[in-house]
Amino acid sequence: MSILIYAESAEGKFKKVAFELASYAKKVAETLGTTVTALTINAGDVSELAKYGVDKVLKVSNDKLNGFTAKAYADAIKQAAQKEASKVILLSSTTDSIYLSSLVAVGLDAGYASNVVGLPVSTAPFQVKRNAFSNKAFNITEITTDVKVLGLAKNSYGIFETPSTLTEEDFAPSISDADFGVKVASVEKVSGKVSIADADIVVSAGRGLKGPENWGMVEELATVLGAATACSKPVSDLGWRPHSEHVGQTGKPVATNLYIAIGISGAIQHIAGISSSKVKVVINSDPEAPFFKVADYGIVGDAFEIVPQLIEKLKAFKAHQS
């Protein structure tokens, strides 16, 4: 009756969310007196999962699953849960896992709680704390079904090493052709950059930068910080930056440790999409910009003067540290 997690990977390497999910599952497993099993799909070396408390890995190797197809992946997770007699199935809140969670819940006739932000408040009855109303509030949700599916909000728990002895097992779920009603034609990936999904820090900019030709300082700041770059919706709509960098409620929601907004006024949809970030820093020349109302730190001034100085100071600090 092991707890089952879906450990996401990309190009054979585990995503950071897989380790957070394993850390969370280990703590829940200790409370319930059980173990943690991870399902991996076309991952490489799985031994790293042992650092974070995973006791067993079901390894799926199937070339047909190289491209993400929600129905097929959900079926694999469902069959793994049935094989392990798992009553609690954990997924992250990445774009892929949000698609998967509801399909897994339906397949297992399970209750599903999304945006979970903490360990279960109670296990009898089973209750969890969740973000609600675009991260403006919390609620306590009780799941009464025998099988429970939880979607853990990114960066809500953390990553903790709890070494375990890992058992590996090949697993070949029955995947039918009907699971591939949607086919992946191609995938375009940006290489050499930190992805928004895996970033602890995001540097984002808006129309205050006046044009795409000024994005160099945003990218330089991101490089110094080891951060991902992002933008507001108007910027992606204007074609200054690719749509893959658009963050916010209508783009990619982010829950980073640090979010820096440069020249973004703070439309409600943008703020809702980044509100789960732990520390928000705003640089804007307009002291009345709505973003200042939700910022932890705000700098009123010209970004073209402030950002180069910030880059210079950070470089000097890093040089001193080394």
Secondary structure as GFF3:
##gff-version 3
##sequence-region A 1 322
A	DSSP	beta_strand	3	6	.	.	.	ID=ss1
A	DSSP	beta_strand	9	10	.	.	.	ID=ss2
A	DSSP	beta_strand	13	14	.	.	.	ID=ss3
A	DSSP	alpha_helix	16	32	.	.	.	ID=ss4
A	DSSP	beta_strand	36	41	.	.	.	ID=ss5
A	DSSP	three_ten_helix	47	52	.	.	.	ID=ss6
A	DSSP	beta_strand	56	60	.	.	.	ID=ss7
A	DSSP	three_ten_helix	63	65	.	.	.	ID=ss8
A	DSSP	alpha_helix	70	84	.	.	.	ID=ss9
A	DSSP	beta_strand	88	91	.	.	.	ID=ss10
A	DSSP	alpha_helix	95	107	.	.	.	ID=ss11
A	DSSP	beta_strand	111	116	.	.	.	ID=ss12
A	DSSP	beta_strand	122	123	.	.	.	ID=ss13
A	DSSP	beta_strand	126	132	.	.	.	ID=ss14
A	DSSP	beta_strand	137	143	.	.	.	ID=ss15
A	DSSP	beta_strand	148	152	.	.	.	ID=ss16
A	DSSP	beta_strand	167	170	.	.	.	ID=ss17
A	DSSP	three_ten_helix	177	180	.	.	.	ID=ss18
A	DSSP	beta_strand	201	205	.	.	.	ID=ss19
A	DSSP	three_ten_helix	207	209	.	.	.	ID=ss20
A	DSSP	three_ten_helix	212	214	.	.	.	ID=ss21
A	DSSP	alpha_helix	216	225	.	.	.	ID=ss22
A	DSSP	beta_strand	228	231	.	.	.	ID=ss23
A	DSSP	alpha_helix	233	237	.	.	.	ID=ss24
A	DSSP	three_ten_helix	243	245	.	.	.	ID=ss25
A	DSSP	beta_strand	258	262	.	.	.	ID=ss26
A	DSSP	alpha_helix	268	274	.	.	.	ID=ss27
A	DSSP	beta_strand	279	284	.	.	.	ID=ss28
A	DSSP	three_ten_helix	290	293	.	.	.	ID=ss29
A	DSSP	beta_strand	297	300	.	.	.	ID=ss30
A	DSSP	alpha_helix	303	321	.	.	.	ID=ss31
###
